[in-house]
Each structure stands twice: as C-alpha cells, then as structure tokens.
C-alpha cells in the first residue's frame, strides 16, 4: 500500500490575517514525512477552490488524518477554518 502525505501550508490565511510560519512549518513536516518514506504532495497558499480541486482527485476510499491545522470547535465537532475566515 502506498503511503502519501498531503501537506498544505497557508501564510495568507484570510484577508485580514497573515501568518508568518505556517509555510515553513509545513515544509519541515514535509521533509520529515519524506525521511520516513512517504510520498509527499506539498502545497502552499491554496485557496478554498484549490483545496477542493486537489481533494477531488483522490479516491473516495482515501483516508485522511489531520495532524495539525487551524480550526474551530463548532457544536462539538472540529472544523477546519476556511481560508477566507476572518481571524
């Protein structure tokens, strides 16, 4: 079975908030995954549409695990924040 890591770093998270280290952190994580033998897809500063397009290319049986992200808790569920969310 092929093991794939999809890593996305977004510094330009929203119209009003710019992060400084998200891309650097994502690159570091990508390098660790590569050293562990994963095939890595690395992307940066993706829009919501870009993310949707990328994810649509995976098989419906693909299992995703979110290891670190910017998100919110809504109604007891962890939700990934949209890239254009006001921070």
N, C-alpha and C positions, 0 to 999 in steps of 0.2 A: 504494500500500500504506500502510495506517495504521500509524504507529509509536507504540507505547504503552510507557510506563514504569510499572511496578508497584513502588512504594517502600513498604517497611514498616519502621517504627522501633519497637523494643521497649525501653523502660526497665525494665519489670517482667519481667525475663528468666526468673527462676526464683523459687522460694520463698525462697531464701536470699540471692540476689544481685540488687541493684538497680543498674542503670547510670544515669548522670547525663546523658549527652549523646546517646544514640542517637536519640531523637526529634528533637532539634534538628538533628543531622547529617542525618537523613532528610529533614527539611523543607528544609534547604539544598540537598540533592541534587534534591529535587522542583522547587524553584524554578529550578535550572539546567536541568533537563530541559524545563520549561515554556518557558524563554527560547530553547531550541534547537528548539522547535516540536513537542515530544512531547505527546501526550495523557497526562496523569498520573493514576494512581489512587494516592492516599496513604492509608495506614492506620497506626494506632499501637496498641501494646499488644494485639496479637492473640494469641489462644490457638492451640494446635495445631489445634483443631477449626475455628476461624475461618479459619486459613490454608488448610486443606484444602478448606473450603467455597468460599472465594474462588477458589482454583486450579481447582476442578472446573468453574467457569463458563467456562473457556477451552477453545477448540477443541483437539483432540488434536494438531493440527499446529502449535500455538503454540510458538514457540522462546523459551526463557528463558535469559538470561545473568545470572549472579550476579556483580555487580561488587564488592560488599563485604558481608561478613557475619561473624557469629560462628560458627565451625565448628571441626571437628576433622579430623585425618587418621587414618583407620582403614583398615588393610590397603591403604595406598597410594591410597585414594580420599578426596577432600574431601567431608565430610558436614556438612550444616548441623545445628547443635545444636538439639535440641528445646527449646522454650521453657521446659519444666519441668526441664531438666537441671540437676543440682547443679553449680555452678561452683566 
